[in-house]
Amino acid sequence: MNKDPIKMLLEHAHVKLDNAGVRLGELLASEAMASKRLELLENYRKEYRDKFMSAAKEGIGPDAWRNYSSFLGKLDEAIAHQQQIVTQSKHQTALGQASWLHERSRMKAFDTLHQRQVSALGRRDQLREQKGNDDRSSSKKPEDMEE
């Protein structure tokens, strides 16, 4: 027996919605991880800067000054790069959310069509049954009704 086309579309829409949900979960996790890395880099830069400032107050040589400054510059570059990654990750997450919402809307539309079809079939069956009952009632002989 062939499946109802609307039911097949509904099942396919459920699969696509589930897949979009999984993908969105992955994107959210990736965004959270990128944000956490950025936070760690920023915290490390602050700690390293505080250490540099403390050392500078006590007096350090030009080589140490260059090393601290150079490393702070590299941390700044790493932070800038990680900020770009976070921005891209947020953009990808927004696209994933839009995709999930689109798939959810499609699934709801197919579900509505399916429910309408089920209701229409139920009404048709009721009408058929009522017509059968009416036909049986009208075909009874008058002497059968006197009982």
ROPASE-176789 format. One record per atom (N, C-alpha, C, CB): residue number from 1; residue in one letter; atom name; z negated, y negated, x. Coordinates in Angstrom, 1 decimal. Glycine has a CB too. Layout:
% residues N
{NUM,a,CA,{Z,Y,X}};
...
//
This chain:
% residues 147
{1,m,N,{0.0,1.2,0.8}};
{1,m,CA,{0.0,0.0,0.0}};
{1,m,C,{0.0,-1.2,0.9}};
{1,m,CB,{-1.2,0.0,-1.0}};
{2,n,N,{0.9,-2.2,0.6}};
{2,n,CA,{1.0,-3.4,1.3}};
{2,n,C,{-0.2,-4.4,1.0}};
{2,n,CB,{2.3,-4.1,1.1}};
{3,k,N,{-0.6,-5.1,2.0}};
{3,k,CA,{-1.7,-6.0,1.8}};
{3,k,C,{-1.1,-7.3,1.1}};
{3,k,CB,{-2.4,-6.4,3.1}};
{4,d,N,{-2.0,-7.9,0.4}};
{4,d,CA,{-1.6,-9.2,-0.3}};
{4,d,C,{-1.4,-10.2,0.8}};
{4,d,CB,{-2.7,-9.7,-1.3}};
{5,p,N,{-0.3,-11.0,0.8}};
{5,p,CA,{0.0,-11.9,1.8}};
{5,p,C,{-1.0,-13.0,2.0}};
{5,p,CB,{1.4,-12.6,1.5}};
{6,i,N,{-1.6,-13.5,0.9}};
{6,i,CA,{-2.6,-14.5,1.0}};
{6,i,C,{-3.9,-13.9,1.7}};
{6,i,CB,{-3.0,-15.1,-0.4}};
{7,k,N,{-4.2,-12.7,1.4}};
{7,k,CA,{-5.4,-12.1,2.0}};
{7,k,C,{-5.1,-11.9,3.5}};
{7,k,CB,{-5.7,-10.7,1.4}};
{8,m,N,{-3.9,-11.5,3.9}};
{8,m,CA,{-3.5,-11.4,5.3}};
{8,m,C,{-3.6,-12.7,6.0}};
{8,m,CB,{-2.1,-10.8,5.5}};
{9,l,N,{-3.2,-13.8,5.4}};
{9,l,CA,{-3.3,-15.1,6.0}};
{9,l,C,{-4.7,-15.5,6.1}};
{9,l,CB,{-2.5,-16.2,5.1}};
{10,l,N,{-5.6,-15.2,5.1}};
{10,l,CA,{-7.0,-15.5,5.2}};
{10,l,C,{-7.7,-14.8,6.3}};
{10,l,CB,{-7.7,-15.1,3.8}};
{11,e,N,{-7.3,-13.5,6.5}};
{11,e,CA,{-7.9,-12.7,7.6}};
{11,e,C,{-7.5,-13.3,9.0}};
{11,e,CB,{-7.5,-11.2,7.5}};
{12,h,N,{-6.2,-13.7,9.0}};
{12,h,CA,{-5.7,-14.3,10.3}};
{12,h,C,{-6.4,-15.6,10.6}};
{12,h,CB,{-4.1,-14.5,10.2}};
{13,a,N,{-6.6,-16.4,9.5}};
{13,a,CA,{-7.3,-17.7,9.7}};
{13,a,C,{-8.7,-17.4,10.1}};
{13,a,CB,{-7.3,-18.5,8.3}};
{14,h,N,{-9.4,-16.4,9.6}};
{14,h,CA,{-10.8,-16.1,10.1}};
{14,h,C,{-10.8,-15.7,11.6}};
{14,h,CB,{-11.3,-14.9,9.3}};
{15,v,N,{-9.8,-15.0,12.0}};
{15,v,CA,{-9.7,-14.6,13.4}};
{15,v,C,{-9.5,-15.8,14.3}};
{15,v,CB,{-8.6,-13.6,13.7}};
{16,k,N,{-8.6,-16.7,13.8}};
{16,k,CA,{-8.3,-17.9,14.6}};
{16,k,C,{-9.5,-18.9,14.6}};
{16,k,CB,{-7.1,-18.7,14.0}};
{17,l,N,{-10.3,-18.9,13.5}};
{17,l,CA,{-11.5,-19.7,13.5}};
{17,l,C,{-12.5,-19.2,14.4}};
{17,l,CB,{-12.1,-19.8,12.0}};
{18,d,N,{-12.7,-17.8,14.4}};
{18,d,CA,{-13.7,-17.2,15.3}};
{18,d,C,{-13.3,-17.5,16.8}};
{18,d,CB,{-13.7,-15.7,15.1}};
{19,n,N,{-12.0,-17.4,17.1}};
{19,n,CA,{-11.5,-17.6,18.5}};
{19,n,C,{-11.8,-19.1,18.8}};
{19,n,CB,{-10.0,-17.3,18.6}};
{20,a,N,{-11.5,-20.0,17.9}};
{20,a,CA,{-11.7,-21.4,18.2}};
{20,a,C,{-13.2,-21.7,18.4}};
{20,a,CB,{-11.2,-22.3,17.0}};
{21,g,N,{-14.1,-21.0,17.7}};
{21,g,CA,{-15.5,-21.1,17.8}};
{21,g,C,{-16.0,-20.6,19.2}};
{21,g,CB,{-16.2,-20.4,16.7}};
{22,v,N,{-15.4,-19.5,19.6}};
{22,v,CA,{-15.8,-19.0,20.9}};
{22,v,C,{-15.4,-20.0,22.0}};
{22,v,CB,{-15.1,-17.6,21.2}};
{23,r,N,{-14.1,-20.5,21.9}};
{23,r,CA,{-13.6,-21.4,22.9}};
{23,r,C,{-14.5,-22.7,22.9}};
{23,r,CB,{-12.1,-21.8,22.5}};
{24,l,N,{-14.8,-23.2,21.7}};
{24,l,CA,{-15.7,-24.4,21.6}};
{24,l,C,{-17.0,-24.1,22.3}};
{24,l,CB,{-15.9,-24.8,20.2}};
{25,g,N,{-17.6,-23.0,22.1}};
{25,g,CA,{-18.9,-22.6,22.8}};
{25,g,C,{-18.7,-22.6,24.3}};
{25,g,CB,{-19.3,-21.2,22.3}};
{26,e,N,{-17.6,-22.1,24.8}};
{26,e,CA,{-17.3,-22.1,26.2}};
{26,e,C,{-17.2,-23.6,26.7}};
{26,e,CB,{-16.0,-21.3,26.6}};
{27,l,N,{-16.5,-24.4,26.0}};
{27,l,CA,{-16.3,-25.8,26.4}};
{27,l,C,{-17.6,-26.5,26.4}};
{27,l,CB,{-15.3,-26.5,25.5}};
{28,l,N,{-18.5,-26.3,25.4}};
{28,l,CA,{-19.8,-26.9,25.4}};
{28,l,C,{-20.6,-26.5,26.5}};
{28,l,CB,{-20.5,-26.6,24.0}};
{29,a,N,{-20.6,-25.2,26.9}};
{29,a,CA,{-21.4,-24.7,28.0}};
{29,a,C,{-20.8,-25.3,29.3}};
{29,a,CB,{-21.3,-23.2,28.1}};
{30,s,N,{-19.5,-25.4,29.4}};
{30,s,CA,{-18.9,-26.0,30.6}};
{30,s,C,{-19.3,-27.5,30.8}};
{30,s,CB,{-17.4,-25.9,30.6}};
{31,e,N,{-19.3,-28.2,29.6}};
{31,e,CA,{-19.7,-29.6,29.7}};
{31,e,C,{-21.1,-29.8,30.1}};
{31,e,CB,{-19.4,-30.3,28.3}};
{32,a,N,{-22.0,-28.9,29.5}};
{32,a,CA,{-23.4,-29.0,29.8}};
{32,a,C,{-23.6,-28.7,31.3}};
{32,a,CB,{-24.2,-28.0,29.0}};
{33,m,N,{-22.9,-27.7,31.9}};
{33,m,CA,{-23.0,-27.4,33.3}};
{33,m,C,{-22.6,-28.6,34.2}};
{33,m,CB,{-22.3,-26.1,33.6}};
{34,a,N,{-21.4,-29.2,33.8}};
{34,a,CA,{-20.9,-30.3,34.6}};
{34,a,C,{-21.9,-31.5,34.5}};
{34,a,CB,{-19.5,-30.8,34.1}};
{35,s,N,{-22.5,-31.7,33.4}};
{35,s,CA,{-23.4,-32.8,33.2}};
{35,s,C,{-24.7,-32.5,34.1}};
{35,s,CB,{-23.8,-33.0,31.8}};
{36,k,N,{-25.1,-31.3,34.1}};
{36,k,CA,{-26.3,-30.9,34.8}};
{36,k,C,{-26.0,-31.1,36.4}};
{36,k,CB,{-26.7,-29.4,34.6}};
{37,r,N,{-24.8,-30.7,36.8}};
{37,r,CA,{-24.5,-30.9,38.2}};
{37,r,C,{-24.5,-32.4,38.6}};
{37,r,CB,{-23.1,-30.3,38.5}};
{38,l,N,{-24.0,-33.2,37.7}};
{38,l,CA,{-24.0,-34.7,37.9}};
{38,l,C,{-25.4,-35.2,38.0}};
{38,l,CB,{-23.2,-35.4,36.8}};
{39,e,N,{-26.2,-34.8,37.1}};
{39,e,CA,{-27.6,-35.2,37.1}};
{39,e,C,{-28.3,-34.8,38.4}};
{39,e,CB,{-28.4,-34.6,35.9}};
{40,l,N,{-28.1,-33.5,38.9}};
{40,l,CA,{-28.7,-33.1,40.1}};
{40,l,C,{-28.2,-33.9,41.3}};
{40,l,CB,{-28.3,-31.6,40.4}};
{41,l,N,{-26.9,-34.2,41.4}};
{41,l,CA,{-26.3,-35.0,42.4}};
{41,l,C,{-27.0,-36.4,42.4}};
{41,l,CB,{-24.8,-35.2,42.3}};
{42,e,N,{-27.1,-37.0,41.2}};
{42,e,CA,{-27.7,-38.4,41.1}};
{42,e,C,{-29.1,-38.3,41.6}};
{42,e,CB,{-27.5,-38.9,39.7}};
{43,n,N,{-29.9,-37.3,41.2}};
{43,n,CA,{-31.3,-37.2,41.6}};
{43,n,C,{-31.4,-37.0,43.1}};
{43,n,CB,{-32.0,-36.0,40.9}};
{44,y,N,{-30.5,-36.2,43.7}};
{44,y,CA,{-30.6,-35.9,45.1}};
{44,y,C,{-30.2,-37.2,45.8}};
{44,y,CB,{-29.6,-34.8,45.5}};
{45,r,N,{-29.2,-38.0,45.3}};
{45,r,CA,{-28.9,-39.3,46.0}};
{45,r,C,{-30.0,-40.2,46.0}};
{45,r,CB,{-27.6,-39.9,45.3}};
{46,k,N,{-30.7,-40.3,44.8}};
{46,k,CA,{-31.9,-41.2,44.7}};
{46,k,C,{-33.0,-40.8,45.7}};
{46,k,CB,{-32.5,-41.2,43.3}};
{47,e,N,{-33.3,-39.5,45.8}};
{47,e,CA,{-34.3,-39.0,46.7}};
{47,e,C,{-33.9,-39.3,48.2}};
{47,e,CB,{-34.5,-37.5,46.5}};
{48,y,N,{-32.6,-39.1,48.5}};
{48,y,CA,{-32.1,-39.3,49.8}};
{48,y,C,{-32.1,-40.8,50.2}};
{48,y,CB,{-30.7,-38.7,50.0}};
{49,r,N,{-31.8,-41.6,49.2}};
{49,r,CA,{-31.8,-43.1,49.4}};
{49,r,C,{-33.3,-43.5,49.6}};
{49,r,CB,{-31.2,-43.8,48.2}};
{50,d,N,{-34.2,-43.0,48.8}};
{50,d,CA,{-35.6,-43.3,49.0}};
{50,d,C,{-36.1,-42.9,50.4}};
{50,d,CB,{-36.5,-42.7,47.9}};
{51,k,N,{-35.7,-41.7,50.9}};
{51,k,CA,{-36.0,-41.3,52.2}};
{51,k,C,{-35.4,-42.2,53.3}};
{51,k,CB,{-35.5,-39.8,52.4}};
{52,f,N,{-34.2,-42.6,53.1}};
{52,f,CA,{-33.5,-43.5,54.0}};
{52,f,C,{-34.3,-44.9,54.0}};
{52,f,CB,{-32.1,-43.8,53.6}};
{53,m,N,{-34.6,-45.4,52.9}};
{53,m,CA,{-35.3,-46.7,52.8}};
{53,m,C,{-36.7,-46.6,53.5}};
{53,m,CB,{-35.5,-47.2,51.4}};
{54,s,N,{-37.4,-45.5,53.3}};
{54,s,CA,{-38.7,-45.3,54.0}};
{54,s,C,{-38.5,-45.2,55.5}};
{54,s,CB,{-39.4,-44.0,53.4}};
{55,a,N,{-37.5,-44.5,55.9}};
{55,a,CA,{-37.3,-44.4,57.4}};
{55,a,C,{-36.8,-45.7,57.9}};
{55,a,CB,{-36.2,-43.3,57.6}};
{56,a,N,{-36.0,-46.5,57.2}};
{56,a,CA,{-35.6,-47.8,57.7}};
{56,a,C,{-36.7,-48.8,57.8}};
{56,a,CB,{-34.5,-48.4,56.7}};
{57,k,N,{-37.7,-48.7,57.0}};
{57,k,CA,{-38.9,-49.6,57.1}};
{57,k,C,{-39.7,-49.3,58.3}};
{57,k,CB,{-39.8,-49.4,55.8}};
{58,e,N,{-39.7,-48.0,58.7}};
{58,e,CA,{-40.5,-47.6,59.9}};
{58,e,C,{-39.6,-47.9,61.2}};
{58,e,CB,{-40.9,-46.2,59.8}};
{59,g,N,{-38.4,-48.1,61.0}};
{59,g,CA,{-37.5,-48.4,62.1}};
{59,g,C,{-36.8,-47.1,62.5}};
{59,g,CB,{-38.3,-48.9,63.3}};
{60,i,N,{-35.4,-47.2,62.5}};
{60,i,CA,{-34.6,-46.0,62.9}};
{60,i,C,{-33.5,-46.6,63.8}};
{60,i,CB,{-34.0,-45.3,61.7}};
{61,g,N,{-32.9,-45.7,64.6}};
{61,g,CA,{-31.9,-46.1,65.5}};
{61,g,C,{-30.5,-46.2,64.8}};
{61,g,CB,{-31.8,-45.1,66.7}};
{62,p,N,{-29.6,-46.8,65.5}};
{62,p,CA,{-28.3,-47.0,65.0}};
{62,p,C,{-27.6,-45.7,64.6}};
{62,p,CB,{-27.4,-47.7,65.9}};
{63,d,N,{-27.8,-44.6,65.3}};
{63,d,CA,{-27.2,-43.3,65.0}};
{63,d,C,{-27.7,-42.7,63.7}};
{63,d,CB,{-27.4,-42.3,66.1}};
{64,a,N,{-29.0,-42.8,63.5}};
{64,a,CA,{-29.7,-42.3,62.3}};
{64,a,C,{-29.2,-43.2,61.1}};
{64,a,CB,{-31.2,-42.4,62.5}};
{65,w,N,{-29.1,-44.5,61.4}};
{65,w,CA,{-28.7,-45.4,60.3}};
{65,w,C,{-27.3,-45.0,59.9}};
{65,w,CB,{-28.7,-46.9,60.8}};
{66,r,N,{-26.4,-44.8,60.8}};
{66,r,CA,{-25.0,-44.3,60.5}};
{66,r,C,{-25.0,-43.0,59.8}};
{66,r,CB,{-24.2,-44.2,61.8}};
{67,n,N,{-25.8,-42.1,60.2}};
{67,n,CA,{-25.9,-40.8,59.5}};
{67,n,C,{-26.3,-40.9,58.1}};
{67,n,CB,{-26.8,-39.8,60.3}};
{68,y,N,{-27.4,-41.6,57.9}};
{68,y,CA,{-27.9,-41.8,56.5}};
{68,y,C,{-26.8,-42.5,55.7}};
{68,y,CB,{-29.2,-42.7,56.5}};
{69,s,N,{-26.3,-43.6,56.2}};
{69,s,CA,{-25.2,-44.3,55.5}};
{69,s,C,{-24.0,-43.5,55.1}};
{69,s,CB,{-24.8,-45.6,56.2}};
{70,s,N,{-23.6,-42.7,56.1}};
{70,s,CA,{-22.4,-41.8,55.9}};
{70,s,C,{-22.7,-40.8,54.9}};
{70,s,CB,{-22.1,-41.1,57.3}};
{71,f,N,{-23.9,-40.2,54.9}};
{71,f,CA,{-24.2,-39.1,54.0}};
{71,f,C,{-24.4,-39.7,52.6}};
{71,f,CB,{-25.5,-38.4,54.4}};
{72,l,N,{-24.9,-40.9,52.5}};
{72,l,CA,{-25.0,-41.6,51.1}};
{72,l,C,{-23.6,-41.9,50.6}};
{72,l,CB,{-25.8,-42.9,51.2}};
{73,g,N,{-22.7,-42.2,51.5}};
{73,g,CA,{-21.3,-42.5,51.0}};
{73,g,C,{-20.7,-41.2,50.5}};
{73,g,CB,{-20.5,-43.0,52.2}};
{74,k,N,{-20.9,-40.1,51.2}};
{74,k,CA,{-20.4,-38.8,50.8}};
{74,k,C,{-21.0,-38.4,49.4}};
{74,k,CB,{-20.6,-37.7,51.8}};
{75,l,N,{-22.3,-38.7,49.3}};
{75,l,CA,{-22.9,-38.4,48.0}};
{75,l,C,{-22.3,-39.2,46.9}};
{75,l,CB,{-24.5,-38.6,48.1}};
{76,d,N,{-22.1,-40.5,47.2}};
{76,d,CA,{-21.4,-41.4,46.2}};
{76,d,C,{-20.0,-40.8,45.8}};
{76,d,CB,{-21.3,-42.8,46.7}};
{77,e,N,{-19.3,-40.3,46.8}};
{77,e,CA,{-18.0,-39.7,46.5}};
{77,e,C,{-18.1,-38.5,45.6}};
{77,e,CB,{-17.2,-39.4,47.8}};
{78,a,N,{-19.1,-37.7,45.9}};
{78,a,CA,{-19.3,-36.4,45.2}};
{78,a,C,{-19.7,-36.8,43.7}};
{78,a,CB,{-20.4,-35.6,45.8}};
{79,i,N,{-20.6,-37.8,43.6}};
{79,i,CA,{-21.0,-38.3,42.3}};
{79,i,C,{-19.8,-38.8,41.5}};
{79,i,CB,{-22.1,-39.4,42.4}};
{80,a,N,{-19.0,-39.6,42.1}};
{80,a,CA,{-17.8,-40.1,41.4}};
{80,a,C,{-16.9,-39.0,41.0}};
{80,a,CB,{-17.0,-41.1,42.3}};
{81,h,N,{-16.7,-38.0,41.8}};
{81,h,CA,{-15.8,-36.9,41.5}};
{81,h,C,{-16.4,-36.1,40.3}};
{81,h,CB,{-15.7,-35.9,42.7}};
{82,q,N,{-17.7,-35.9,40.4}};
{82,q,CA,{-18.4,-35.1,39.3}};
{82,q,C,{-18.4,-35.9,38.0}};
{82,q,CB,{-19.9,-34.8,39.7}};
{83,q,N,{-18.4,-37.3,38.1}};
{83,q,CA,{-18.3,-38.1,36.8}};
{83,q,C,{-16.9,-37.9,36.2}};
{83,q,CB,{-18.5,-39.6,37.2}};
{84,q,N,{-15.9,-37.8,37.0}};
{84,q,CA,{-14.6,-37.5,36.5}};
{84,q,C,{-14.5,-36.1,35.8}};
{84,q,CB,{-13.5,-37.5,37.6}};
{85,i,N,{-15.2,-35.1,36.4}};
{85,i,CA,{-15.2,-33.8,35.9}};
{85,i,C,{-15.9,-33.8,34.5}};
{85,i,CB,{-15.9,-32.8,36.8}};
{86,v,N,{-17.0,-34.6,34.4}};
{86,v,CA,{-17.8,-34.7,33.2}};
{86,v,C,{-16.9,-35.3,32.1}};
{86,v,CB,{-19.1,-35.5,33.4}};
{87,t,N,{-16.2,-36.4,32.5}};
{87,t,CA,{-15.3,-37.1,31.5}};
{87,t,C,{-14.3,-36.2,31.0}};
{87,t,CB,{-14.7,-38.3,32.2}};
{88,q,N,{-13.6,-35.4,31.9}};
{88,q,CA,{-12.6,-34.5,31.5}};
{88,q,C,{-13.2,-33.4,30.6}};
{88,q,CB,{-11.9,-33.8,32.8}};
{89,s,N,{-14.3,-32.9,31.0}};
{89,s,CA,{-15.0,-31.9,30.2}};
{89,s,C,{-15.3,-32.3,28.8}};
{89,s,CB,{-16.3,-31.4,30.9}};
{90,k,N,{-15.8,-33.6,28.7}};
{90,k,CA,{-16.1,-34.1,27.4}};
{90,k,C,{-14.8,-34.3,26.5}};
{90,k,CB,{-16.7,-35.5,27.5}};
{91,h,N,{-13.7,-34.6,27.2}};
{91,h,CA,{-12.4,-34.7,26.5}};
{91,h,C,{-12.0,-33.4,26.0}};
{91,h,CB,{-11.3,-35.3,27.4}};
{92,q,N,{-12.1,-32.3,26.9}};
{92,q,CA,{-11.7,-31.0,26.5}};
{92,q,C,{-12.6,-30.5,25.3}};
{92,q,CB,{-11.8,-30.0,27.7}};
{93,t,N,{-13.9,-30.8,25.4}};
{93,t,CA,{-14.8,-30.4,24.3}};
{93,t,C,{-14.4,-31.1,23.0}};
{93,t,CB,{-16.3,-30.8,24.6}};
{94,a,N,{-14.0,-32.4,23.0}};
{94,a,CA,{-13.6,-33.1,21.8}};
{94,a,C,{-12.3,-32.4,21.3}};
{94,a,CB,{-13.3,-34.6,22.1}};
{95,l,N,{-11.4,-32.0,22.1}};
{95,l,CA,{-10.2,-31.3,21.7}};
{95,l,C,{-10.6,-30.0,21.0}};
{95,l,CB,{-9.2,-31.1,22.8}};
{96,g,N,{-11.5,-29.3,21.7}};
{96,g,CA,{-12.0,-28.0,21.1}};
{96,g,C,{-12.7,-28.1,19.8}};
{96,g,CB,{-13.0,-27.3,22.1}};
{97,q,N,{-13.4,-29.2,19.6}};
{97,q,CA,{-14.0,-29.5,18.3}};
{97,q,C,{-13.0,-29.8,17.2}};
{97,q,CB,{-15.0,-30.7,18.4}};
{98,a,N,{-12.0,-30.5,17.6}};
{98,a,CA,{-10.9,-30.9,16.7}};
{98,a,C,{-10.1,-29.6,16.3}};
{98,a,CB,{-9.9,-31.9,17.3}};
{99,s,N,{-9.9,-28.7,17.3}};
{99,s,CA,{-9.2,-27.5,17.0}};
{99,s,C,{-10.0,-26.6,16.0}};
{99,s,CB,{-8.9,-26.7,18.3}};
{100,w,N,{-11.3,-26.5,16.3}};
{100,w,CA,{-12.2,-25.7,15.4}};
{100,w,C,{-12.2,-26.3,14.0}};
{100,w,CB,{-13.7,-25.7,16.0}};
{101,l,N,{-12.3,-27.6,13.9}};
{101,l,CA,{-12.3,-28.2,12.5}};
{101,l,C,{-11.0,-27.9,11.8}};
{101,l,CB,{-12.5,-29.7,12.7}};
{102,h,N,{-9.9,-28.0,12.6}};
{102,h,CA,{-8.6,-27.7,12.0}};
{102,h,C,{-8.5,-26.2,11.5}};
{102,h,CB,{-7.4,-27.9,13.0}};
{103,e,N,{-9.0,-25.3,12.3}};
{103,e,CA,{-8.9,-23.9,11.9}};
{103,e,C,{-9.9,-23.7,10.7}};
{103,e,CB,{-9.3,-23.0,13.1}};
{104,r,N,{-11.0,-24.3,10.7}};
{104,r,CA,{-11.9,-24.2,9.6}};
{104,r,C,{-11.3,-24.7,8.3}};
{104,r,CB,{-13.2,-24.9,9.8}};
{105,s,N,{-10.6,-25.8,8.4}};
{105,s,CA,{-9.9,-26.3,7.2}};
{105,s,C,{-8.8,-25.4,6.7}};
{105,s,CB,{-9.3,-27.7,7.5}};
{106,r,N,{-8.0,-24.8,7.6}};
{106,r,CA,{-7.0,-23.9,7.2}};
{106,r,C,{-7.6,-22.6,6.6}};
{106,r,CB,{-6.2,-23.4,8.5}};
{107,m,N,{-8.7,-22.1,7.2}};
{107,m,CA,{-9.3,-21.0,6.6}};
{107,m,C,{-9.9,-21.3,5.2}};
{107,m,CB,{-10.5,-20.5,7.5}};
{108,k,N,{-10.5,-22.4,5.0}};
{108,k,CA,{-11.0,-22.8,3.7}};
{108,k,C,{-9.8,-22.9,2.7}};
{108,k,CB,{-11.7,-24.2,3.7}};
{109,a,N,{-8.7,-23.5,3.1}};
{109,a,CA,{-7.5,-23.6,2.2}};
{109,a,C,{-7.0,-22.2,1.8}};
{109,a,CB,{-6.4,-24.4,2.9}};
{110,f,N,{-6.9,-21.3,2.7}};
{110,f,CA,{-6.5,-19.9,2.4}};
{110,f,C,{-7.5,-19.2,1.5}};
{110,f,CB,{-6.2,-19.1,3.7}};
{111,d,N,{-8.8,-19.5,1.8}};
{111,d,CA,{-9.8,-18.9,1.0}};
{111,d,C,{-9.7,-19.4,-0.5}};
{111,d,CB,{-11.2,-19.2,1.6}};
{112,t,N,{-9.5,-20.7,-0.6}};
{112,t,CA,{-9.3,-21.3,-2.0}};
{112,t,C,{-8.1,-20.6,-2.7}};
{112,t,CB,{-9.1,-22.8,-1.9}};
{113,l,N,{-7.0,-20.5,-2.0}};
{113,l,CA,{-5.9,-19.8,-2.6}};
{113,l,C,{-6.2,-18.4,-3.0}};
{113,l,CB,{-4.7,-19.8,-1.6}};
{114,h,N,{-6.9,-17.7,-2.1}};
{114,h,CA,{-7.3,-16.3,-2.4}};
{114,h,C,{-8.2,-16.2,-3.7}};
{114,h,CB,{-8.0,-15.7,-1.2}};
{115,q,N,{-9.2,-17.1,-3.7}};
{115,q,CA,{-10.1,-17.1,-4.9}};
{115,q,C,{-9.3,-17.4,-6.2}};
{115,q,CB,{-11.2,-18.2,-4.7}};
{116,r,N,{-8.4,-18.4,-6.1}};
{116,r,CA,{-7.6,-18.7,-7.3}};
{116,r,C,{-6.7,-17.5,-7.7}};
{116,r,CB,{-6.6,-19.9,-7.0}};
{117,q,N,{-6.2,-16.8,-6.7}};
{117,q,CA,{-5.4,-15.6,-7.0}};
{117,q,C,{-6.3,-14.5,-7.7}};
{117,q,CB,{-4.7,-15.1,-5.8}};
{118,v,N,{-7.4,-14.3,-7.1}};
{118,v,CA,{-8.4,-13.3,-7.7}};
{118,v,C,{-8.7,-13.7,-9.1}};
{118,v,CB,{-9.6,-13.2,-6.8}};
{119,s,N,{-9.0,-14.9,-9.4}};
{119,s,CA,{-9.4,-15.4,-10.7}};
{119,s,C,{-8.2,-15.2,-11.7}};
{119,s,CB,{-9.8,-16.9,-10.7}};
{120,a,N,{-7.0,-15.5,-11.2}};
{120,a,CA,{-5.8,-15.4,-12.1}};
{120,a,C,{-5.6,-13.9,-12.4}};
{120,a,CB,{-4.6,-16.0,-11.4}};
{121,l,N,{-5.7,-13.0,-11.4}};
{121,l,CA,{-5.6,-11.6,-11.7}};
{121,l,C,{-6.6,-11.1,-12.7}};
{121,l,CB,{-5.6,-10.8,-10.4}};
{122,g,N,{-7.8,-11.6,-12.5}};
{122,g,CA,{-8.9,-11.2,-13.4}};
{122,g,C,{-8.6,-11.7,-14.8}};
{122,g,CB,{-10.3,-11.8,-12.9}};
{123,r,N,{-8.2,-12.9,-15.0}};
{123,r,CA,{-7.8,-13.4,-16.3}};
{123,r,C,{-6.7,-12.6,-16.9}};
{123,r,CB,{-7.4,-14.9,-16.3}};
{124,r,N,{-5.7,-12.3,-16.1}};
{124,r,CA,{-4.5,-11.5,-16.6}};
{124,r,C,{-5.0,-10.1,-17.1}};
{124,r,CB,{-3.5,-11.3,-15.5}};
{125,d,N,{-5.9,-9.5,-16.3}};
{125,d,CA,{-6.4,-8.2,-16.7}};
{125,d,C,{-7.2,-8.3,-18.0}};
{125,d,CB,{-7.3,-7.6,-15.6}};
{126,q,N,{-8.0,-9.3,-18.2}};
{126,q,CA,{-8.8,-9.5,-19.4}};
{126,q,C,{-7.8,-9.7,-20.6}};
{126,q,CB,{-9.7,-10.8,-19.3}};
{127,l,N,{-6.8,-10.5,-20.4}};
{127,l,CA,{-5.8,-10.7,-21.5}};
{127,l,C,{-5.1,-9.4,-21.8}};
{127,l,CB,{-4.8,-11.7,-21.1}};
{128,r,N,{-4.7,-8.6,-20.8}};
{128,r,CA,{-4.1,-7.3,-21.1}};
{128,r,C,{-5.0,-6.4,-21.9}};
{128,r,CB,{-3.7,-6.7,-19.7}};
{129,e,N,{-6.3,-6.4,-21.5}};
{129,e,CA,{-7.3,-5.5,-22.1}};
{129,e,C,{-7.5,-6.0,-23.6}};
{129,e,CB,{-8.6,-5.5,-21.4}};
{130,q,N,{-7.6,-7.3,-23.7}};
{130,q,CA,{-7.8,-7.9,-25.1}};
{130,q,C,{-6.6,-7.5,-26.0}};
{130,q,CB,{-8.0,-9.4,-25.0}};
{131,k,N,{-5.4,-7.6,-25.4}};
{131,k,CA,{-4.2,-7.3,-26.2}};
{131,k,C,{-4.2,-5.9,-26.5}};
{131,k,CB,{-2.9,-7.7,-25.4}};
{132,g,N,{-4.6,-5.0,-25.6}};
{132,g,CA,{-4.7,-3.6,-25.9}};
{132,g,C,{-5.7,-3.3,-27.1}};
{132,g,CB,{-5.1,-2.8,-24.7}};
{133,n,N,{-6.8,-4.0,-27.0}};
{133,n,CA,{-7.8,-3.8,-28.1}};
{133,n,C,{-7.3,-4.3,-29.4}};
{133,n,CB,{-9.1,-4.5,-27.7}};
{134,d,N,{-6.6,-5.4,-29.4}};
{134,d,CA,{-6.0,-6.0,-30.6}};
{134,d,C,{-5.0,-5.1,-31.2}};
{134,d,CB,{-5.4,-7.4,-30.3}};
{135,d,N,{-4.1,-4.5,-30.3}};
{135,d,CA,{-3.1,-3.6,-30.7}};
{135,d,C,{-3.7,-2.4,-31.4}};
{135,d,CB,{-2.1,-3.2,-29.6}};
{136,r,N,{-4.7,-1.8,-30.8}};
{136,r,CA,{-5.4,-0.6,-31.3}};
{136,r,C,{-6.0,-1.0,-32.6}};
{136,r,CB,{-6.4,-0.1,-30.3}};
{137,s,N,{-6.6,-2.1,-32.7}};
{137,s,CA,{-7.3,-2.6,-34.0}};
{137,s,C,{-6.2,-2.7,-35.1}};
{137,s,CB,{-8.1,-3.8,-33.8}};
{138,s,N,{-5.1,-3.3,-34.8}};
{138,s,CA,{-4.1,-3.6,-35.8}};
{138,s,C,{-3.3,-2.3,-36.2}};
{138,s,CB,{-3.2,-4.7,-35.4}};
{139,s,N,{-3.3,-1.3,-35.4}};
{139,s,CA,{-2.6,-0.1,-35.7}};
{139,s,C,{-3.4,0.9,-36.5}};
{139,s,CB,{-2.1,0.5,-34.4}};
{140,k,N,{-4.7,0.7,-36.7}};
{140,k,CA,{-5.5,1.6,-37.4}};
{140,k,C,{-5.1,1.5,-38.9}};
{140,k,CB,{-7.0,1.2,-37.3}};
{141,k,N,{-5.1,2.6,-39.6}};
{141,k,CA,{-4.8,2.7,-41.0}};
{141,k,C,{-5.9,2.1,-41.8}};
{141,k,CB,{-4.5,4.2,-41.4}};
{142,p,N,{-5.6,1.5,-42.9}};
{142,p,CA,{-6.6,0.9,-43.8}};
{142,p,C,{-7.7,1.9,-44.2}};
{142,p,CB,{-6.0,0.3,-45.0}};
{143,e,N,{-7.3,3.2,-44.4}};
{143,e,CA,{-8.4,4.1,-44.8}};
{143,e,C,{-9.3,4.4,-43.6}};
{143,e,CB,{-7.8,5.4,-45.3}};
{144,d,N,{-8.8,4.3,-42.3}};
{144,d,CA,{-9.7,4.5,-41.2}};
{144,d,C,{-10.7,3.4,-41.1}};
{144,d,CB,{-8.9,4.5,-39.9}};
{145,m,N,{-10.4,2.2,-41.6}};
{145,m,CA,{-11.3,1.0,-41.5}};
{145,m,C,{-12.4,1.1,-42.5}};
{145,m,CB,{-10.5,-0.2,-41.7}};
{146,e,N,{-12.3,1.9,-43.6}};
{146,e,CA,{-13.3,1.9,-44.7}};
{146,e,C,{-14.5,2.6,-44.3}};
{146,e,CB,{-12.7,2.5,-45.9}};
{147,e,N,{-14.5,3.3,-43.3}};
{147,e,CA,{-15.7,4.1,-42.9}};
{147,e,C,{-16.8,3.3,-42.6}};
{147,e,CB,{-15.4,5.0,-41.8}};
//
